[in-house]
Amino acid sequence: MVNIKQLNPEASPRAAYGARLRSSREGRGWTQDELADLAGYSGRHISAIETGRKPPTLRFSRSMDTVFGFTSTAESFERAWAELRNGSLLEGFPEYLGQENRAAEIRMFDVGAIPGLLQTPEYATAMEEGNVRRGTLTPDQAAERVEALMDRQATLNRRVPPILIVVLDESCIRRVIGGPSVMERQMAHLIEFAERPNTVIQLAPYSMGERRPFNRLVNLLTLPDRSVMSYVESETNGYLDRELTSVLPLVRYYHQLQAEALSQAASVAVIDEARKGTLR
């Protein structure tokens, strides 16, 4: 008789994830090998996740959501993974990630720092090291966040990638994160980003002054059915909104932002000038 390890979901967040995976699998009447075949993993890998010997990854969690039909639901393994990997996330962000992965078009605006989808590993690491120094994260948590961000970026490299439109406040390229060498590579990455066929990058220069409509992060997602949702953040809260009465004004303001921002060619020229300045 096979010795089935008893699971204690109260032992840790990883144990709770594993116990829920086993419960979901057994609820379908599947063996570990049968679930593994459906998801493209090995039975040994499924066993290691269920018993907490191996931590789940973002890709694994999304595979489980696809197999079980949990994508973008309250039962989502991606949501559980996000809570496990990142601790307490801003409200709405786990759900936003699920929608971002489905979006046909992503429009972003940020102030003060390069948004995650455009960060290099070195820039992301420097950002998280700041959190470690402030005592808000452990070194292991910081490393996990960087890994999670790289996974998030990789999910956009699908067969038909989304259109990705990014407007950066000029402060994003002027604020030095990680030192000159990190910033030089980050600026080079932004220039490379602008060369892709599915991307647009623009700078909102300081000279826009009061004409800049946003003062903090704003993301707009257009889904395959052409519905639009918004995600906004403060320091302590995040909010995903599907109501047209509140989303459409943000869409209008975003168009105004793009009209006032520098063209992509002019933006790339400013970014390249900033990059060269880091080499002096």
C-alpha atoms as one frame of an Amber mdcrd trajectory, in Angstrom:
protein
   0.000   0.000   0.000   1.287   3.463  -0.897   2.185   5.530   2.137   0.320
   8.824   1.674   1.865  11.650   3.643  -0.601  13.477   5.848  -0.684  17.191
   5.093  -1.134  20.003   7.593  -2.339  23.102   5.747  -1.868  25.154   8.920
   1.881  24.476   9.008   2.833  27.186   6.475   1.533  29.010   3.385   3.428
  26.491   1.224   1.771  23.606   3.075  -1.640  25.221   2.565  -0.953  25.521
  -1.171   0.089  21.869  -1.375  -2.914  20.659   0.598  -5.253  22.596  -1.651
  -3.590  21.169  -4.747  -4.062  17.637  -3.431  -7.677  18.346  -2.489  -8.414
  19.757  -5.960  -6.728  16.791  -7.637  -8.483  14.186  -5.532 -11.785  15.985
  -6.065 -11.404  15.235  -9.791 -10.382  11.639  -9.065  -6.959  12.114 -10.647
  -3.694  10.520  -9.630  -0.573  12.642  -9.431   0.620  11.155 -12.719  -2.698
  11.919 -14.423  -2.587  15.550 -13.292   1.056  15.724 -14.350   0.194  14.514
 -17.859  -2.541  17.133 -18.199  -0.300  19.967 -16.998   2.993  18.979 -18.624
   4.859  18.121 -15.426   6.059  14.892 -13.809   4.206  13.022 -11.106   7.236
  13.501  -8.890   6.971  17.270  -9.367   3.273  17.235  -8.388   4.123  15.182
  -5.309   6.873  17.602  -4.284   4.488  20.568  -4.533   1.736  18.803  -2.601
   4.035  17.816   0.254   5.793  21.194   0.390   9.206  19.877  -0.631   9.284
  22.210  -3.648   7.799  25.709  -3.889   5.274  26.373  -6.681   6.157  28.794
  -9.466   3.995  31.250 -11.356   4.054  29.040 -14.468   3.078  25.987 -12.446
   0.205  27.868 -10.785  -1.126  29.093 -14.113  -0.898  25.569 -15.503  -2.954
  24.312 -12.574  -5.526  27.082 -13.131  -5.846  26.032 -16.774  -6.251  22.345
 -15.926  -8.760  22.924 -13.121 -10.570  25.836 -14.782  -9.643  28.264 -12.001
  -8.153  31.071 -14.129  -9.212  34.538 -12.873 -11.432  33.075 -10.152 -11.352
  33.293  -6.377  -9.984  29.730  -6.380  -7.051  30.648  -8.623  -3.755  28.963
  -7.800  -2.071  32.051  -9.241  -3.725  34.108  -6.522  -2.545  31.617  -3.890
   0.956  31.681  -5.391   1.050  35.478  -5.283   0.090  35.485  -1.623   2.670
  32.780  -0.938   5.503  34.449  -2.834   4.877  38.058  -1.971   3.103  37.993
   1.337   0.316  40.533   1.624  -0.194  42.120  -1.787  -2.095  45.253  -2.546
  -5.778  44.515  -2.892  -6.693  43.764  -6.492  -3.167  43.032  -7.723  -3.404
  39.208  -7.906  -6.597  39.539  -9.942  -4.931  42.188 -12.102  -2.094  39.793
 -12.928  -4.573  37.210 -14.162  -6.239  39.777 -16.421  -2.899  41.160 -17.630
  -1.980  37.712 -18.897  -5.130  37.687 -21.060  -5.010  41.265 -22.312  -4.801
  42.102 -26.000  -3.543  45.592 -25.199  -1.833  46.965 -22.096  -1.458  50.702
 -21.525   0.697  51.822 -18.616   1.777  55.033 -16.923   4.181  55.317 -14.011
   5.991  57.977 -11.997   9.351  57.727 -10.256  10.400  54.211 -11.274  10.435
  52.013 -14.359   7.329  49.772 -14.306   7.915  46.108 -13.574   7.211  44.809
 -17.067  10.104  46.915 -18.398  12.620  46.372 -15.583  15.900  44.553 -16.113
  16.802  41.902 -13.511  19.513  44.214 -12.143  17.121  47.152 -11.756  14.456
  44.949 -10.143  17.059  43.499  -7.771  18.220  46.979  -6.747  14.622  48.009
  -6.055  14.037  44.979  -3.834  17.368  45.449  -2.045  16.021  48.813  -0.973
  13.069  47.027   0.603  15.467  44.670   2.391  17.432  47.585   3.825  14.208
  49.170   5.063  13.264  45.896   6.726  10.055  45.365   4.743  11.338  42.182
   3.056  13.782  39.401   3.855  16.569  38.682   1.340  14.775  35.470   0.326
  11.518  37.326  -0.244  13.339  39.934  -2.328  14.900  37.226  -4.506  11.495
  35.582  -4.919   9.939  38.868  -6.012  12.565  39.361  -8.700  12.047  35.807
  -9.922   8.292  36.358  -9.952   8.717  39.536 -11.988  10.856  37.731 -14.560
   8.157  35.047 -14.801   5.548  37.764 -15.265   7.551  39.325 -18.093   8.017
  35.926 -19.760   4.264  35.296 -19.894   3.904  38.214 -22.323   6.090  36.446
 -24.887   3.165  34.449 -26.175   2.439  33.513 -29.786   0.362  36.663 -30.303
   1.845  39.141 -27.819  -0.249  42.030 -26.511   0.190  45.573 -27.726   2.122
  47.259 -24.913   1.935  51.051 -24.719   3.952  52.736 -21.977   4.155  56.399
 -21.028   6.865  57.148 -18.470   7.104  60.308 -16.456  10.563  61.767 -17.002
  11.344  61.061 -13.334  11.449  57.345 -14.189  14.683  57.769 -16.152  16.192
  60.512 -13.962  15.912  58.695 -10.632  19.048  56.574 -10.259  18.322  53.037
  -9.053  21.237  50.699  -8.359  23.961  53.029  -9.586  25.226  54.106 -13.037
  25.880  50.650 -14.487  22.398  49.401 -13.575  20.814  52.529 -15.030  22.865
  52.287 -18.228  21.607  48.747 -18.830  18.060  49.772 -17.950  18.117  52.668
 -20.409  19.512  50.364 -23.101  16.683  47.930 -22.366  14.089  50.698 -22.817
  15.584  51.531 -26.213  15.456  47.861 -27.195  11.865  47.710 -25.959  10.897
  50.583 -28.268  12.184  48.630 -31.292   9.720  45.773 -30.867   6.799  45.639
 -33.325   4.143  45.422 -30.592   5.376  48.215 -28.324   5.197  51.982 -27.964
   7.164  54.004 -25.423   6.783  57.719 -24.728   8.116  60.131 -22.139   5.989
  62.665 -20.310   8.631  65.420 -19.859   8.856  67.616 -16.806   7.805  70.500
 -19.039   4.273  69.056 -19.208   3.801  70.413 -15.702   0.157  70.634 -14.717
  -0.956  69.202 -18.071   0.030  65.696 -16.939  -3.312  64.065 -16.029  -1.983
  61.336 -13.707   0.126  61.569 -10.565   0.536  57.852  -9.874   0.512  54.454
 -11.567  -2.377  53.823 -13.944  -2.746  50.665 -16.041  -5.467  50.053 -18.632
  -6.174  46.577 -20.003  -8.119  45.850 -23.175  -9.230  42.213 -23.199  -9.880
  40.044 -26.274 -13.617  40.844 -26.088 -12.647  44.571 -26.263 -13.801  45.248
 -22.710 -11.536  47.620 -20.794 -10.546  47.647 -17.143  -8.286  49.875 -15.107
  -5.855  49.286 -12.277  -4.592  52.099 -10.089  -2.387  52.098  -7.005  -1.510
  54.180  -4.023   1.194  53.319  -1.501  -1.201  51.087   0.428  -4.022  50.089
  -1.912  -4.612  48.768  -5.398  -7.941  48.723  -7.207  -9.042  46.829 -10.330
 -12.107  48.455 -11.870 -14.420  47.186 -14.629 -17.128  49.857 -14.388 -17.289
  51.835 -17.635 -18.409  54.992 -15.861 -15.076  55.140 -14.004 -12.810  53.413
 -16.556 -13.716  55.505 -19.607 -12.550  58.823 -18.089  -9.159  57.207 -17.449
  -9.042  56.066 -21.079  -9.765  59.628 -22.191  -7.097  61.043 -19.867  -4.614
  58.482 -21.164  -5.231  59.638 -24.748  -4.637  63.225 -23.607  -1.437  62.085
 -21.890  -0.171  60.485 -25.095  -1.006  63.579 -27.119   1.017  65.782 -24.744
   3.934  63.331 -24.307   6.989  63.225 -26.550   6.811  61.077 -29.665   8.482
  57.690 -29.502  11.409  58.918 -31.598  11.923  61.957 -29.383  11.496  59.832
 -26.264  14.112  57.322 -27.384  16.504  60.190 -28.091  16.069  61.521 -24.532
  16.479  58.031 -23.063  19.633  57.473 -25.106  21.023  60.799 -23.922  20.322
  59.725 -20.327  22.004  56.374 -21.021  25.118  58.052 -22.360  25.184  60.294
 -19.308  25.550  57.234 -17.078  28.714  56.251 -18.969  30.587  59.483 -18.187
